[in-house]
Amino acid sequence: MRSRQPPPQEFSVIEHLAKEFARFLNRVQNDQVDILGSFLIENEWERYIADGKDVVQSLELAGFKIVPKTPTDKMVNAADSSLGSGLMGQRGAANYITQVFNAMLNEWVESHNPNLILDIISMALARASNPKARRDSSMYDSSFQRFRKHSQDMLASLQKNGCVIAPDEPTGEMVAAGVAGTAAIRTTTSQNIGADPAYLAKLYENMVAAVPE
C-alpha cells in the first residue's frame, strides 16, 4: 500500500523571520554545515517570535506587507468576488487576476529602492541584539546601519522563499504595469476592465489585505 505524502506546510512569515533572528543572534553562518547551529535554529526559533512580529509590524506601519509572489486562492478570491461569475468564468477571472498581480509585483521588484525596507529590518536587528533597547522603545541607536549586510541576507531569504515586501497600496508605476499586463489576456471583458486603473488598484489592495498577518 502506497503511503500518503503529508500535505506541504504553508509558508509562515513569522516562523521564517524568527528562524532568521535565531540564525543571526546565535551567529550561525551556514546551518547546512553547522550542525549545532542548525539544531539551535530548529529548536530555539520560538524564542524569537516577538522579533519576527516586530519586523512585520514595523513594515506595516511604514505601508508595506510581506506577500507571496504567487497569489494564494484566498488572495484571488478576495480580489473581486463578483468577477468569476461574469463572462470570464472562475478560471478566466483567476488567470486575469494573477496576471495583473504578477505584473504589478514585477514592476515593484524591478524599480523600487529597498533602502527604507532594509533600514526597518536593520533597526529590528539592532533592538534584538540589545536587550536594553528591547525594553525601552524610546531608545534610538543610530548605528543600526552596521546590520545592513544581515538585513540584505534576510530580505534575500524571503525572496528565495517566494515572498516580496511590497506596498499595501500600488504605486502609479505598478498600476500602469497592471494595465499593460492585461494585454496578454485576449478577451473583451479583461481588456475593458484592464483600462480602468482605479479598478486595478483596488484589486491589488484587496489581494494584499487578504494576506494573513
Secondary structure, DSSP 8 states (H G I E B T S, - for coil): ------------HHHHHHHHHHHHHTT-S-TTT-HHHHHHHHHHGGGGHHHHHHHHHHHHHTTEEEEESS--HHHHHHH-TTGGGSTTHHHHHHHHHHHHHHHHHHHHHHH--THHHHHHHHHHHHHHT-HHHHH-TT---GGGGGGHHHHHHHHHHHHHTTEEEEESS--HHHHHHHHHHGGGS--HHHHHHHT-HHHHHHHHHHHHHTS--
